[in-house]
């Protein structure tokens, strides 16, 4: 009996020890990197198929950095040529990296293996290409705001660099995203504080524009979808990520430490960690979520 009681006490103590192991709380932010690690134009976080996190304007403008998810340290991945300054990073099906160069009126392509950088498309018709999303057919969508005149336009770049103007005469087009099934396209207008949604056909054309959400204050920046089709939107100036359902209903709003949140991406081993870039703190914050990003 004495041996049985000792064994029972040992098992109970083991369970008590297990209970003390804490899992990260959902939707609670913490710092990934130190402050001042990036320039004020920190933007465009994204992860490749291997889970490596890349961010533009590491230490200074015109660079791409790679961030260690274990300790938040960073290293220079590439420096962009010709005084280019990148924004949102996206990957195609082959793993090649695309980013808008808002200073050089380009969409740049980077081969992650060789680190070769080339101009995928250049056009004087670009205002300041800002954010990208890429569909499963490797068509690239680009927002193109005209900040000076509070205007903007939307482009699709087909394979080979063929540009198609999807819509002009818009507000300051900024964050863009496709739903997980690629049947819905979202774009926000930062200054006008509106998010629009469109239907997308099999050729990649958009139609049936509808107002998806609108807010009376602060601005919008980058956006990403989770696997359930919920849209995570950076509210620049307020310092929150708002989560909207596929019908535009606000599910929750996640407060950050910094206020100037410029973009976000899903990552981590299970795709349930959201990484956010903060321009006022020049660093990155992160939080855990219940549903993985759409690419996981």
C-alpha positions as a printed Julia matrix, in Angstrom:
296×3 Matrix{Float64}:
   0.0    0.0     0.0
   2.86   2.38    0.89
   4.46   1.79   -2.52
   1.13   2.41   -4.24
   0.66   5.73   -2.39
   4.19   6.84   -3.31
   3.56   5.99   -6.94
   0.26   7.89   -6.9
   1.93  10.96   -5.38
   4.66  10.83   -8.03
   2.11  10.67  -10.86
   0.1   13.51   -9.31
   3.23  15.66   -9.02
   4.01  14.93  -12.66
   0.58  16.12  -13.77
   0.96  19.23  -11.62
   4.27  19.97  -13.33
   2.67  19.51  -16.72
  -0.1   21.95  -15.76
   2.5   24.63  -15.11
   3.69  24.57  -18.74
   2.08  27.61  -20.31
   1.09  27.87  -23.93
   1.19  31.34  -25.52
  -2.09  33.21  -25.09
  -3.99  33.89  -28.3
  -4.09  37.44  -29.67
  -1.6   38.76  -27.09
   1.31  40.62  -28.67
   4.98  40.45  -27.82
   8.12  41.74  -29.5
   9.92  39.55  -32.01
  12.83  41.92  -32.71
  14.49  44.79  -30.91
  13.46  48.35  -31.66
  15.39  50.38  -34.26
  16.45  47.26  -36.19
  14.85  48.57  -39.41
  14.39  51.86  -41.22
  11.17  53.83  -40.85
   9.98  52.12  -44.06
   9.88  48.63  -42.51
   7.31  46.72  -44.53
   6.44  43.6   -46.46
   6.95  40.67  -44.07
   6.53  37.23  -45.63
   7.72  33.66  -45.17
   8.96  31.25  -47.82
   8.02  27.56  -48.07
  10.74  26.69  -45.57
   9.26  29.1   -43.03
  12.06  31.7   -43.23
  10.87  35.24  -42.53
  11.9   38.11  -44.82
  11.29  41.83  -44.29
  12.21  44.87  -46.37
  14.39  47.79  -45.26
  16.48  45.96  -42.7
  18.8   48.48  -40.97
  18.4   50.9   -43.89
  16.24  51.53  -46.96
  16.88  49.44  -50.06
  17.52  46.11  -48.35
  15.8   42.82  -47.55
  16.52  41.22  -44.19
  16.02  37.67  -42.95
  14.86  37.28  -39.36
  15.66  34.43  -36.98
  12.37  33.35  -35.41
  14.1   31.81  -32.38
  15.78  34.94  -31.03
  14.57  37.81  -33.24
  18.03  38.55  -34.62
  18.42  39.57  -38.24
  20.83  39.4   -41.13
  21.11  41.17  -44.45
  19.75  38.99  -47.25
  20.22  41.31  -50.26
  20.71  44.98  -51.07
  18.58  46.28  -53.92
  20.27  47.96  -56.91
  19.84  51.44  -58.37
  18.55  53.1   -55.18
  15.44  50.91  -55.23
  13.28  50.76  -52.09
  11.02  47.77  -51.67
   7.62  47.29  -50.06
   5.46  44.14  -49.73
   7.17  40.79  -50.4
   5.36  37.92  -52.15
   6.46  34.52  -53.49
   5.3   32.68  -56.61
   4.84  28.91  -56.98
   8.54  28.45  -57.83
   9.67  30.26  -54.69
  10.84  33.41  -56.47
  10.38  36.62  -54.55
   8.52  39.66  -55.9
   8.43  43.11  -54.38
   7.24  46.54  -55.51
   9.95  49.17  -55.85
   7.98  52.34  -55.14
  10.95  54.57  -55.86
  11.96  53.05  -59.21
   8.44  52.34  -60.57
   9.28  48.63  -60.77
   8.16  45.21  -59.7
  11.4   43.42  -58.83
  12.05  39.67  -58.92
  14.61  38.02  -56.63
  15.91  34.47  -57.01
  16.39  33.4   -53.36
  18.92  30.74  -54.34
  21.3   32.89  -56.37
  20.16  36.25  -54.9
  19.99  37.59  -58.45
  17.75  40.66  -58.66
  16.0   41.6   -61.9
  13.25  43.96  -63.01
  10.12  41.88  -63.63
   8.25  44.89  -64.98
   8.93  48.64  -65.19
   6.42  51.28  -66.21
   6.16  55.04  -66.05
   2.41  54.42  -65.63
   3.09  53.28  -62.08
   2.58  55.92  -59.38
   4.28  54.2   -56.44
   3.59  50.45  -56.49
   2.91  49.54  -52.89
   1.63  46.05  -52.14
   1.34  42.74  -53.99
  -0.49  39.44  -53.93
   0.14  36.43  -56.16
  -2.42  33.81  -57.2
  -1.88  30.1   -57.84
  -1.32  30.8   -61.57
   1.5   33.23  -60.67
  -0.39  36.32  -61.76
   0.77  39.27  -59.68
  -1.68  41.9   -58.42
  -0.32  45.31  -57.43
  -1.8   48.28  -55.61
  -0.5   51.59  -56.9
  -1.35  54.64  -54.78
  -0.88  58.26  -55.8
  -0.34  59.69  -52.34
   0.15  63.28  -53.53
  -3.29  63.41  -55.14
  -5.09  60.96  -52.8
  -5.66  58.65  -55.75
  -4.64  55.21  -56.93
  -5.09  52.3   -59.29
  -4.91  48.51  -59.47
  -2.8   46.37  -61.8
  -2.46  42.73  -62.71
   0.86  41.59  -64.11
   0.61  38.4   -66.13
   3.48  36.0   -66.8
   6.22  37.65  -68.79
   5.52  41.07  -67.28
   2.39  41.98  -69.26
   0.57  44.75  -67.37
  -3.23  44.93  -67.22
  -4.93  47.95  -65.64
  -7.8   46.57  -63.57
  -9.13  49.86  -62.24
  -8.06  53.49  -62.16
  -9.45  56.62  -60.48
  -9.53  55.04  -57.06
  -8.53  56.34  -53.65
  -5.1   55.64  -52.16
  -4.96  51.92  -52.91
  -2.75  50.12  -50.42
  -3.25  46.66  -48.89
  -4.5   43.93  -51.23
  -5.33  40.26  -50.78
  -7.07  37.27  -52.38
  -9.41  34.97  -50.49
  -8.23  31.36  -49.96
 -10.35  30.12  -52.9
  -9.11  33.07  -55.03
 -12.7   34.01  -55.92
 -12.66  37.28  -53.97
 -10.17  40.15  -54.23
  -9.79  42.77  -51.5
  -8.18  46.21  -51.66
  -8.2   49.05  -49.16
  -7.92  52.78  -49.65
  -5.82  54.15  -46.79
  -6.85  57.8   -46.81
 -10.5   57.1   -47.57
 -10.61  54.31  -44.93
 -12.57  51.94  -47.15
 -12.08  48.27  -48.02
 -13.52  47.05  -51.31
 -14.14  43.52  -52.51
 -14.49  42.17  -56.05
 -15.4   38.9   -57.7
 -12.5   37.24  -59.54
 -12.99  35.11  -62.67
 -10.81  32.24  -63.93
  -8.72  34.62  -66.05
  -7.88  36.79  -63.04
 -10.19  39.68  -63.95
 -12.11  41.51  -61.21
 -15.73  42.72  -61.27
 -18.81  43.42  -59.13
 -17.13  45.94  -56.82
 -18.76  46.23  -53.39
 -17.93  48.09  -50.2
 -16.68  45.48  -47.71
 -15.89  47.64  -44.66
 -15.41  51.29  -43.72
 -14.0   53.05  -40.64
 -14.27  56.7   -39.57
 -10.71  57.18  -38.34
  -7.04  56.21  -38.72
  -5.68  54.51  -41.88
  -5.34  51.09  -43.48
  -2.21  49.28  -44.64
  -1.34  45.61  -45.3
  -3.93  42.8   -45.24
  -3.78  38.98  -45.1
  -6.37  36.16  -45.0
  -6.44  33.1   -42.79
  -7.58  29.66  -44.0
 -11.19  30.42  -43.01
 -11.23  33.53  -45.19
 -11.1   36.03  -42.33
  -9.25  39.21  -43.31
  -6.58  40.65  -40.98
  -6.11  44.38  -41.62
  -3.4   46.7   -40.26
  -4.98  49.9   -38.91
  -2.09  52.33  -39.33
  -2.07  55.06  -36.68
  -4.34  53.21  -34.27
  -1.89  50.39  -33.69
  -4.27  47.48  -34.07
  -4.95  44.54  -36.35
  -8.67  44.25  -37.02
 -10.06  40.84  -38.02
 -13.05  40.85  -40.38
 -15.17  37.85  -41.34
 -15.77  36.99  -45.02
 -19.0   39.04  -44.84
 -17.25  42.09  -43.38
 -18.28  41.66  -39.74
 -15.66  42.67  -37.18
 -14.61  39.63  -35.17
 -11.97  41.25  -32.95
  -9.36  43.98  -32.84
  -5.88  43.13  -31.56
  -3.93  45.97  -29.9
  -0.21  46.34  -30.6
   2.48  48.23  -28.7
   3.4   50.34  -31.72
   0.9   52.54  -33.54
   2.19  52.63  -37.12
   1.56  49.0   -38.17
   2.43  48.75  -41.85
   1.93  45.08  -42.75
   1.62  41.52  -41.47
   2.05  37.89  -42.43
   1.29  34.44  -41.04
   4.16  32.08  -40.2
   5.7   29.78  -37.65
   5.69  25.98  -37.76
   1.89  25.77  -37.83
   1.11  29.04  -39.62
  -0.63  30.38  -36.52
   1.82  33.14  -35.62
   1.19  36.6   -37.06
   4.23  38.83  -37.58
   3.62  42.59  -37.79
   5.93  45.4   -38.94
   5.86  48.65  -36.92
   7.2   51.82  -38.51
   7.24  53.99  -35.38
   9.16  51.4   -33.32
  11.17  50.18  -36.35
  10.72  46.61  -35.19
   8.41  43.6   -35.37
   5.75  42.34  -33.0
   3.96  38.99  -33.1
   0.93  37.18  -31.68
  -0.66  33.73  -31.85
  -4.01  33.01  -33.51
  -6.46  30.1   -33.59
  -6.62  29.71  -37.39
  -3.57  29.39  -39.64
  -2.87  31.67  -42.59
  -4.31  30.68  -45.95
  -1.0   29.33  -47.29
  -0.65  26.73  -44.51
